[in-house]
Amino acid sequence: MNPFDYVKSINEKKVVSEMAGYNPFLSNHSFSNNLDCVLLANEMNTFPNLPPVCQYDFLYGTIRKGKRWGKWFKKEEHPNLQIIMDYYKYSKDKALEALQVLTQENIRDIKIAMERGGK
């Protein structure tokens, strides 16, 4: 089973007997994206050493049936990151370091140098 099948089974109230693929982190993270479940997911985070069966049973018993598929948080990238990576041929980490020292004027000059003409 895929780890998100367990989240789906908790949401739909369909018991799963096989716990081999249960991942407490992914389940807690999935439920923490929903207001009605965030406190319950946090409660499970305070007991990381509980066996997966106990964690699953707790979430199954306390979370109401419903459809909840919150969006996962994604870190926003700097708008000029790709330009710096292309211009200097830097890796992502190195470009992020460079962006800390480059001024807006430097970035503007790099954008002008990177402009390509044509159709």
Sequence and secondary structure as in RCSB ss.txt:
>XXXX:A:sequence
MNPFDYVKSINEKKVVSEMAGYNPFLSNHSFSNNLDCVLLANEMNTFPNLPPVCQYDFLYGTIRKGKRWGKWFKK
EEHPNLQIIMDYYKYSKDKALEALQVLTQENIRDIKIAMERGGK
>XXXX:A:secstr
  HHHHHHHHHHT      TT  HHHHHHHHHTSTTTHHHHHHHHT TTS HHHHHHHHHHHS S          
   TTHHHHHHHHT  HHHHHHHHHH  HHHHHHHHHHH     
